[in-house]
Every structure is written in structure tokens, then in C-alpha cells.
Amino acid sequence: MRKSLLALLLLAASGLAQAEVQLKDGHPDRYTVVKGDTLWDISGRFLTQPWKWPEIWHANPQVENPHLIYPGDQLSLVYVDGQPRLMLNRGESRGTIKLSPQVRSTPMAEAIPAIPLEAINSFLLSNRIVDTPEQFDAAPYIVAGNAERVVSGAGDRVYARGQFDERAPVYGIFRQGKTYLDPDTQEFLGINADDIGSGQIVAEEGDIGTMLLTRSTQEVRLADRLFPTEERSINSSFMPSEPANEINGVILDVPRGVTQIGQFDVVTLNKGARDGLVEGNVLAIYKTGETVRDRVTGEAVKIPDERSGLLMVFRTYDKLSYALVLNASRQLAILDKVRNP
């Protein structure tokens, strides 16, 4: 079973001193979970630093099979021998359960997610990172349209050229978008592949495949590239955690094409799996301080960076990652910094 909020809350409550995790001032004594809640929302009701929970969990390895949380469940904060404990009253017919490690096989589909998945699910259909130019150039491509058409759309047949995987007949169709370079080192980090549509290879002859277009977001053109559908799904039960390594990065892009960033916006970071980032890592966002002129001395002076929000990584690539802004105390922008929380 995957680790869930409830067991982590219990562990946080039972080991606050050693992990320096504190209950939030004004926290409720009871809270009933409702549909639409996320684990992150509930965390903010009980703890000041929710990303500390996994550290508490690792400090208690005997807990191997914690519970999931469902709408209708009630969390109650009680004290046993002077120590805070969380009790769970299951909604509907689930019954009252004292939190303790045990195997539970309830389907996860009903459990509340870690973060608002609606903020990222549609995004993931239309954004993809390609790690190297060679990977992009080696992908199959649209070589011709039916009846010599230059552009095509959903319902049309097109012809693609390249090496196709018979185990994965469905392909996404992409066009080369932004090329990402590190703003400091100018190292190549990846290519943003813009979603054009998708289709299915229905016949092959040599290196030519006949594709039926099943979806299109814009006109499919010659030379558009084909990539197998990404099989990595978003793990709705991942938990907030601090990165294992020191991270000093920046917000490199906002894929939806804006420059001002706020809560629940998806951003691209210039750090990825090679830097030690994993799904669920939480990073603090620092608003880059402006450079101003000291009117007394005439010197250029940089204002200190100001901590202005938090984000959580939900998809990693080798040198880049996607993250969701969980909160922001002010408007954020491209090239604002991200660091360990």
C-alpha cells in the first residue's frame, strides 16, 4: 500500500520533538473530509510544515501499511499520555478506527488526492519534454497527407515515416516548441514538444505507416513528429517531501504562455531527475529582488530575494521538471528562484 496523509499525520503528531515538526496554531480538534479536499489542504490545517511528514515516516519504519483518507472521514486530535494522537472515524459504514499499521485493500480511486489533479491532468495531455535534439530528430514524422493534402485534421488519414513499435500503435503528434537552455550555463536542457493531436497506425509497408488521426488540437502538418503515448500516470497519492539534494534552480517557463504566475499554475523548472528531484518534492519560491539605484551613493544595489510561495514537483525529466504552484503570497515570474524549503 502507498503511504497516505493519515498515517503521516499520526506520525507527525507522535514525533514532533525529534523532527521539529509543529502543530499549526489554531489547528482544529476535529475535521471532516469533504469531496474536493486534497491532502495538501488538510495538511495546512494541522501542521506548519507539511512537507516534513515523510521525514517523520522514515523515522518510524515499522509503519508499512498506512491508511488512505476518504470523503466523510473525520479526523480527531486527542492526547494520550500527554502526546497528541490522531483518531479516525470512518464515514458511512467504515466504522471507527484507531490509526495503526495494517494491510488495507480498499480501492484508491475513492481516496482524496495529494494535490488538485484537475490543475495538471489537462496540462499533461498537451505538454511533453524531449530530452535531446537527437531523440526529436529520430522520431517518426508525417511525410504526406491523404490526396496530397498539406494539412490534415481529426478523421483524416496521413502517412508517417520511421520505425514504429507494433506494441504501441497509438502515437501522439508533436511539433517542436521552445528549446530550453540553462540561463546561467547555457547548457541544453530539453525541447518542449507542443501537442498537435494523436492517431493510430492502422497499416505498415516498409518504413511507411498509415495513420488514422483520432484527435487534433490544430492542423497536422508535414514533418510533425510522432512519439508513443507516455505511460507514466500521475501518482495521486504521492506525499510532500524535501529534496534529498540541495536545489538551487529557477522557474524557466510557464507552458501556458503567460509571464505572471499564481496559485495552481504549472511551471517548468531547470532542475530534474539528474539533480535528485522526484515527484512530490516541495520547493520554496523566492521572488528575485530588483536592482535599484542608491540615491545617496549612486550605486546599483540588489534588493534581497523574498520567499513568496511553495510548489510541488509532479513530473520529472532528466534535466527539467514540471511543478504546480501550491501557494503564492505575491505575483511570481519567470526566473524567480526555487530552493529547498
VEXRO-370583 format. One record per residue (C-alpha): chain; residue number from 0; x, y, z. Coordinates in nm, 4 decimals. Example, Ala and Ser with C-alpha at 12.3 -4.5 7.8 and 13.67 -1.06 7.14 Angstrom:
<nodes>
[node A,0,[1.2300,-0.4500,0.7800]]
[node A,1,[1.3670,-0.1060,0.7140]]
</nodes>
This chain:
<nodes>
[node A,0,[0.0000,0.0000,0.0000]]
[node A,1,[0.1118,0.3544,-0.0649]]
[node A,2,[0.1832,0.5965,0.2189]]
[node A,3,[-0.1054,0.8330,0.2792]]
[node A,4,[-0.1717,1.1520,0.4644]]
[node A,5,[-0.3429,0.9989,0.7628]]
[node A,6,[-0.0578,0.7787,0.8764]]
[node A,7,[0.1862,1.0596,0.8174]]
[node A,8,[-0.0258,1.2929,1.0279]]
[node A,9,[-0.0249,1.0362,1.3077]]
[node A,10,[0.3495,1.0003,1.2874]]
[node A,11,[0.3961,1.3766,1.2781]]
[node A,12,[0.1823,1.4127,1.5877]]
[node A,13,[0.3748,1.1413,1.7728]]
[node A,14,[0.7251,1.2590,1.6857]]
[node A,15,[0.7121,1.6366,1.6760]]
[node A,16,[1.0099,1.6933,1.9010]]
[node A,17,[1.2632,1.4810,1.7186]]
[node A,18,[1.1650,1.6014,1.3718]]
[node A,19,[1.0945,1.9640,1.4698]]
[node A,20,[0.7512,1.9462,1.3118]]
[node A,21,[0.4941,2.1616,1.4853]]
[node A,22,[0.1175,2.1659,1.5012]]
[node A,23,[-0.0213,2.4797,1.3446]]
[node A,24,[-0.1560,2.7488,1.5729]]
[node A,25,[-0.5349,2.7398,1.5692]]
[node A,26,[-0.5481,2.3864,1.4289]]
[node A,27,[-0.8895,2.2160,1.4606]]
[node A,28,[-0.9611,1.9415,1.7110]]
[node A,29,[-1.1839,1.7719,1.4529]]
[node A,30,[-1.2123,1.7897,1.0777]]
[node A,31,[-1.4485,1.6060,0.8431]]
[node A,32,[-1.3047,1.5322,0.4991]]
[node A,33,[-1.5217,1.6530,0.2112]]
[node A,34,[-1.5160,1.5827,-0.1587]]
[node A,35,[-1.2749,1.8217,-0.3265]]
[node A,36,[-1.0282,1.8216,-0.0366]]
[node A,37,[-0.6658,1.7456,-0.1096]]
[node A,38,[-0.4020,1.6113,0.1251]]
[node A,39,[-0.2195,1.9417,0.0935]]
[node A,40,[-0.5313,2.1341,0.2026]]
[node A,41,[-0.5735,1.9195,0.5118]]
[node A,42,[-0.2035,1.9394,0.5942]]
[node A,43,[-0.2282,2.3152,0.6237]]
[node A,44,[-0.4969,2.2760,0.8881]]
[node A,45,[-0.2765,2.0702,1.1201]]
[node A,46,[0.0926,2.1348,1.0517]]
[node A,47,[0.3035,2.4409,0.9773]]
[node A,48,[0.5424,2.2479,0.7514]]
[node A,49,[0.3511,1.9682,0.5775]]
[node A,50,[0.6493,1.8551,0.3725]]
[node A,51,[0.8108,1.7311,0.6948]]
[node A,52,[0.5742,1.4337,0.7213]]
[node A,53,[0.7832,1.1928,0.5101]]
[node A,54,[1.0809,1.2591,0.7362]]
[node A,55,[0.8686,1.1553,1.0323]]
[node A,56,[0.7555,0.8453,0.8435]]
[node A,57,[1.1108,0.7410,0.7673]]
[node A,58,[1.1942,0.7840,1.1348]]
[node A,59,[0.9237,0.5235,1.2066]]
[node A,60,[0.9933,0.2387,0.9604]]
[node A,61,[0.7664,-0.0035,1.1496]]
[node A,62,[0.4672,0.1674,0.9864]]
[node A,63,[0.4461,-0.0061,0.6500]]
[node A,64,[0.0782,-0.0002,0.5520]]
[node A,65,[-0.0883,0.3274,0.6498]]
[node A,66,[-0.4446,0.4265,0.5613]]
[node A,67,[-0.5868,0.6406,0.2866]]
[node A,68,[-0.8367,0.9206,0.3546]]
[node A,69,[-1.1846,0.9317,0.2055]]
[node A,70,[-1.4626,1.1941,0.1920]]
[node A,71,[-1.6799,1.1633,0.5028]]
[node A,72,[-1.3925,1.0510,0.7257]]
[node A,73,[-1.3429,1.2538,1.0431]]
[node A,74,[-1.0033,1.3349,1.1902]]
[node A,75,[-0.9931,1.3917,1.5679]]
[node A,76,[-0.6901,1.5267,1.7526]]
[node A,77,[-0.6641,1.3728,2.1018]]
[node A,78,[-0.3905,1.3431,2.3631]]
[node A,79,[-0.2684,1.0134,2.5053]]
[node A,80,[-0.0198,1.0331,2.7960]]
[node A,81,[0.0296,1.3978,2.7096]]
[node A,82,[0.1172,1.3290,2.3473]]
[node A,83,[-0.1032,1.4295,2.0540]]
[node A,84,[-0.2610,1.1483,1.8535]]
[node A,85,[-0.4982,1.1420,1.5605]]
[node A,86,[-0.8046,0.9207,1.5647]]
[node A,87,[-1.0023,0.8353,1.2548]]
[node A,88,[-1.3766,0.7890,1.2422]]
[node A,89,[-1.4617,0.6354,0.9081]]
[node A,90,[-1.7553,0.7871,0.7268]]
[node A,91,[-2.0627,0.5872,0.6247]]
[node A,92,[-2.0224,0.2224,0.7282]]
[node A,93,[-1.6460,0.2141,0.7580]]
[node A,94,[-1.6531,0.2335,1.1378]]
[node A,95,[-1.4179,0.3934,1.3907]]
[node A,96,[-1.0532,0.3036,1.3542]]
[node A,97,[-0.7546,0.3857,1.5713]]
[node A,98,[-0.4646,0.4616,1.3427]]
[node A,99,[-0.2172,0.1757,1.3433]]
[node A,100,[-0.0205,-0.0052,1.0718]]
[node A,101,[-0.2197,-0.2774,0.8980]]
[node A,102,[-0.2932,-0.4027,0.5494]]
[node A,103,[-0.5962,-0.2472,0.3829]]
[node A,104,[-0.7184,-0.3241,0.0321]]
[node A,105,[-0.9843,-0.0544,-0.0282]]
[node A,106,[-0.9594,0.0776,-0.3865]]
[node A,107,[-0.7603,0.4003,-0.4079]]
[node A,108,[-0.9909,0.5657,-0.6602]]
[node A,109,[-1.2155,0.6997,-0.3822]]
[node A,110,[-0.9310,0.8456,-0.1771]]
[node A,111,[-0.8631,1.2168,-0.1915]]
[node A,112,[-0.5553,1.3178,-0.3969]]
[node A,113,[-0.2394,1.4904,-0.2765]]
[node A,114,[-0.2920,1.7994,-0.4939]]
[node A,115,[-0.5740,1.9218,-0.7223]]
[node A,116,[-0.5324,1.6855,-1.0165]]
[node A,117,[-0.7657,1.8887,-1.2387]]
[node A,118,[-0.4969,2.1575,-1.2429]]
[node A,119,[-0.2488,1.9261,-1.4137]]
[node A,120,[-0.4377,1.6486,-1.5942]]
[node A,121,[-0.5378,1.8577,-1.8961]]
[node A,122,[-0.1925,2.0128,-1.8998]]
[node A,123,[-0.0244,1.6727,-1.9280]]
[node A,124,[-0.2201,1.5927,-2.2425]]
[node A,125,[-0.0656,1.8861,-2.4257]]
[node A,126,[0.2908,1.9149,-2.2933]]
[node A,127,[0.5897,1.6879,-2.3170]]
[node A,128,[0.9649,1.7301,-2.2778]]
[node A,129,[1.2086,1.5664,-2.5209]]
[node A,130,[1.5481,1.5301,-2.3546]]
[node A,131,[1.7787,1.5625,-2.6587]]
[node A,132,[1.7665,1.7034,-3.0141]]
[node A,133,[1.8738,1.3606,-3.1408]]
[node A,134,[1.5703,1.1998,-2.9769]]
[node A,135,[1.3435,1.4501,-3.1503]]
[node A,136,[1.5132,1.4095,-3.4895]]
[node A,137,[1.4995,1.0280,-3.4694]]
[node A,138,[1.1232,1.0166,-3.4105]]
[node A,139,[0.8877,0.9122,-3.6950]]
[node A,140,[0.7318,1.2053,-3.8802]]
[node A,141,[0.4367,1.2896,-4.1049]]
[node A,142,[0.5566,1.2520,-4.4631]]
[node A,143,[0.2336,1.3008,-4.6584]]
[node A,144,[-0.1353,1.3691,-4.6235]]
[node A,145,[-0.4146,1.1803,-4.7948]]
[node A,146,[-0.4779,1.3025,-5.1518]]
[node A,147,[-0.1606,1.5140,-5.1286]]
[node A,148,[-0.3026,1.7359,-4.8536]]
[node A,149,[-0.0517,1.9629,-4.6808]]
[node A,150,[-0.2614,1.9918,-4.3626]]
[node A,151,[-0.4943,1.7366,-4.2024]]
[node A,152,[-0.7251,1.7007,-3.9024]]
[node A,153,[-0.9187,1.4509,-3.6922]]
[node A,154,[-1.0792,1.1816,-3.9069]]
[node A,155,[-0.8226,1.2112,-4.1877]]
[node A,156,[-0.5637,0.9550,-4.2911]]
[node A,157,[-0.1993,1.0588,-4.3112]]
[node A,158,[0.1260,0.8775,-4.3830]]
[node A,159,[0.4198,0.8690,-4.1467]]
[node A,160,[0.7760,0.7521,-4.1994]]
[node A,161,[1.0052,0.5900,-3.9446]]
[node A,162,[1.0405,0.2937,-3.7143]]
[node A,163,[0.7138,0.2040,-3.5420]]
[node A,164,[0.6610,-0.0092,-3.2332]]
[node A,165,[0.3914,-0.2671,-3.3054]]
[node A,166,[0.3242,-0.2911,-2.9313]]
[node A,167,[0.2273,0.0782,-2.9222]]
[node A,168,[0.0166,0.1605,-3.2294]]
[node A,169,[-0.1191,0.4843,-3.0766]]
[node A,170,[0.1065,0.7868,-3.1120]]
[node A,171,[0.0912,1.1462,-3.0036]]
[node A,172,[0.1709,1.4017,-3.2726]]
[node A,173,[0.4005,1.6867,-3.1690]]
[node A,174,[0.5684,1.9916,-3.3174]]
[node A,175,[0.8960,2.1313,-3.1918]]
[node A,176,[0.8352,2.4156,-2.9487]]
[node A,177,[1.0697,2.6016,-2.7157]]
[node A,178,[1.4264,2.4854,-2.6731]]
[node A,179,[1.5277,2.5228,-2.3091]]
[node A,180,[1.8766,2.6359,-2.2155]]
[node A,181,[2.0055,2.6866,-1.8628]]
[node A,182,[2.0020,3.0641,-1.8018]]
[node A,183,[2.3407,3.0547,-1.6273]]
[node A,184,[2.5440,2.7889,-1.8110]]
[node A,185,[2.3584,2.7872,-2.1456]]
[node A,186,[2.3531,2.4057,-2.1271]]
[node A,187,[2.0860,2.2427,-2.3419]]
[node A,188,[1.8134,2.1089,-2.1119]]
[node A,189,[1.5374,1.9859,-2.3415]]
[node A,190,[1.2756,2.0647,-2.6028]]
[node A,191,[0.9137,2.1415,-2.5263]]
[node A,192,[0.7113,1.9348,-2.7735]]
[node A,193,[0.3777,2.1049,-2.8492]]
[node A,194,[0.0781,1.8738,-2.8750]]
[node A,195,[-0.0872,1.8671,-3.2193]]
[node A,196,[-0.3059,1.5600,-3.1842]]
[node A,197,[-0.2907,1.1812,-3.1829]]
[node A,198,[-0.3611,0.8884,-3.4087]]
[node A,199,[-0.3324,0.5154,-3.4613]]
[node A,200,[-0.1097,0.3285,-3.7027]]
[node A,201,[-0.3530,0.1032,-3.8947]]
[node A,202,[-0.1174,-0.0359,-4.1620]]
[node A,203,[0.2552,-0.0539,-4.2379]]
[node A,204,[0.4561,-0.1105,-4.5537]]
[node A,205,[0.8304,-0.0867,-4.5133]]
[node A,206,[0.9044,0.2270,-4.3123]]
[node A,207,[0.5763,0.3945,-4.4118]]
[node A,208,[0.2813,0.3752,-4.1723]]
[node A,209,[-0.0788,0.4682,-4.2481]]
[node A,210,[-0.2186,0.6671,-3.9556]]
[node A,211,[-0.5812,0.7463,-3.8756]]
[node A,212,[-0.5996,1.0806,-3.6942]]
[node A,213,[-0.8288,1.0445,-3.3924]]
[node A,214,[-0.7681,1.3834,-3.2307]]
[node A,215,[-0.6246,1.7183,-3.3373]]
[node A,216,[-0.5745,2.0421,-3.1455]]
[node A,217,[-0.4593,2.2235,-3.4572]]
[node A,218,[-0.3791,2.1380,-3.8192]]
[node A,219,[-0.1473,1.8398,-3.8587]]
[node A,220,[0.1365,1.9321,-4.0936]]
[node A,221,[0.4144,1.7579,-4.2814]]
[node A,222,[0.7243,1.6932,-4.0636]]
[node A,223,[0.5270,1.6847,-3.7365]]
[node A,224,[0.6825,1.4198,-3.5108]]
[node A,225,[0.5312,1.1072,-3.3563]]
[node A,226,[0.6018,0.9852,-3.0025]]
[node A,227,[0.4408,0.6907,-2.8216]]
[node A,228,[0.1888,0.7965,-2.5590]]
[node A,229,[0.3605,0.8499,-2.2252]]
[node A,230,[0.2605,0.5715,-1.9903]]
[node A,231,[0.3639,0.7473,-1.6705]]
[node A,232,[0.0463,0.8419,-1.4881]]
[node A,233,[0.0274,1.0953,-1.2111]]
[node A,234,[0.0534,0.9238,-0.8747]]
[node A,235,[-0.2324,1.0875,-0.6866]]
[node A,236,[-0.1078,0.9542,-0.3529]]
[node A,237,[0.2463,1.0869,-0.3560]]
[node A,238,[0.3352,1.2817,-0.0439]]
[node A,239,[0.5145,1.6126,0.0094]]
[node A,240,[0.8854,1.5697,0.0751]]
[node A,241,[1.2039,1.7708,0.0853]]
[node A,242,[1.4551,1.7032,-0.1940]]
[node A,243,[1.7369,1.4703,-0.0970]]
[node A,244,[1.9900,1.7105,-0.2517]]
[node A,245,[2.0394,2.0840,-0.2298]]
[node A,246,[1.8430,2.2506,-0.5095]]
[node A,247,[1.9170,2.5974,-0.6433]]
[node A,248,[1.7136,2.6456,-0.9582]]
[node A,249,[1.4796,2.8836,-1.1351]]
[node A,250,[1.1361,2.8881,-1.2901]]
[node A,251,[1.2310,2.8549,-1.6544]]
[node A,252,[0.8941,2.8780,-1.8251]]
[node A,253,[0.5165,2.8808,-1.7865]]
[node A,254,[0.3989,2.6386,-2.0576]]
[node A,255,[0.0595,2.8055,-2.0933]]
[node A,256,[0.2351,3.1134,-2.2291]]
[node A,257,[0.1997,3.3784,-1.9577]]
[node A,258,[0.4661,3.5705,-1.7699]]
[node A,259,[0.2864,3.6299,-1.4385]]
[node A,260,[0.2455,3.3203,-1.2209]]
[node A,261,[-0.0012,3.2453,-0.9415]]
[node A,262,[-0.1536,2.9604,-0.7407]]
[node A,263,[-0.2184,2.6371,-0.9327]]
[node A,264,[-0.0168,2.7461,-1.2348]]
[node A,265,[0.2120,2.4803,-1.3839]]
[node A,266,[0.5740,2.5872,-1.4293]]
[node A,267,[0.8872,2.4363,-1.5831]]
[node A,268,[1.1995,2.4187,-1.3642]]
[node A,269,[1.5600,2.3974,-1.4818]]
[node A,270,[1.6238,2.1040,-1.2456]]
[node A,271,[1.5250,1.7412,-1.2951]]
[node A,272,[1.5955,1.3798,-1.2094]]
[node A,273,[1.9721,1.4144,-1.2516]]
[node A,274,[1.9639,1.6805,-0.9769]]
[node A,275,[1.7817,1.4435,-0.7416]]
[node A,276,[1.4284,1.5763,-0.7835]]
[node A,277,[1.1463,1.3231,-0.7539]]
[node A,278,[0.7687,1.3510,-0.7740]]
[node A,279,[0.6316,1.5027,-0.4539]]
[node A,280,[0.9347,1.7202,-0.3771]]
[node A,281,[0.8379,2.0592,-0.2372]]
[node A,282,[1.0442,2.3690,-0.3123]]
[node A,283,[1.0219,2.7233,-0.1816]]
[node A,284,[0.9863,3.0015,-0.4378]]
[node A,285,[1.1872,3.3212,-0.3967]]
[node A,286,[1.0887,3.6376,-0.5787]]
[node A,287,[1.4048,3.7708,-0.7421]]
[node A,288,[1.4969,4.1027,-0.5862]]
[node A,289,[1.5203,4.4046,-0.8154]]
[node A,290,[1.8344,4.6052,-0.8721]]
[node A,291,[1.7804,4.9674,-0.7718]]
[node A,292,[1.9931,5.2803,-0.7621]]
[node A,293,[2.1037,5.4067,-0.4236]]
[node A,294,[2.0157,5.7754,-0.4459]]
[node A,295,[2.2691,5.8603,-0.1756]]
[node A,296,[2.5766,5.6919,-0.3221]]
[node A,297,[2.4630,5.6426,-0.6805]]
[node A,298,[2.5490,5.2724,-0.6628]]
[node A,299,[2.3403,4.9901,-0.8076]]
[node A,300,[2.2072,4.7817,-0.5184]]
[node A,301,[2.0267,4.4462,-0.5435]]
[node A,302,[1.7288,4.4019,-0.3142]]
[node A,303,[1.7335,4.0604,-0.1337]]
[node A,304,[1.5284,3.7773,-0.2790]]
[node A,305,[1.1998,3.7327,-0.0921]]
[node A,306,[1.0350,3.3999,-0.0141]]
[node A,307,[0.6994,3.4167,-0.1890]]
[node A,308,[0.5466,3.0697,-0.2229]]
[node A,309,[0.5708,2.6922,-0.2478]]
[node A,310,[0.5496,2.4484,-0.5364]]
[node A,311,[0.5412,2.0706,-0.5708]]
[node A,312,[0.7130,1.8715,-0.8455]]
[node A,313,[0.4745,1.6279,-1.0180]]
[node A,314,[0.6648,1.5174,-1.3304]]
[node A,315,[1.0409,1.4847,-1.3752]]
[node A,316,[1.2580,1.4516,-1.6824]]
[node A,317,[1.6355,1.4231,-1.6903]]
[node A,318,[1.7235,1.7933,-1.6764]]
[node A,319,[1.3807,1.9564,-1.6377]]
[node A,320,[1.0662,1.9087,-1.4335]]
[node A,321,[0.7064,2.0281,-1.4141]]
[node A,322,[0.5739,2.1642,-1.0847]]
[node A,323,[0.2456,2.3031,-0.9532]]
[node A,324,[0.2441,2.6292,-0.7567]]
[node A,325,[0.0623,2.5441,-0.4330]]
[node A,326,[0.0572,2.8927,-0.2869]]
[node A,327,[0.1950,3.2345,-0.3672]]
[node A,328,[0.1995,3.5424,-0.1453]]
[node A,329,[0.2678,3.7710,-0.4413]]
[node A,330,[0.2783,3.7574,-0.8184]]
[node A,331,[0.5627,3.5393,-0.9446]]
[node A,332,[0.7534,3.5486,-1.2716]]
[node A,333,[0.9925,3.3553,-1.4935]]
[node A,334,[1.3463,3.3363,-1.3472]]
[node A,335,[1.2230,3.3555,-0.9891]]
[node A,336,[1.4344,3.1164,-0.7830]]
[node A,337,[1.3440,2.7793,-0.6287]]
[node A,338,[1.5268,2.6308,-0.3319]]
[node A,339,[1.4871,2.3697,-0.0586]]
[node A,340,[1.2003,2.4713,0.1706]]
</nodes>
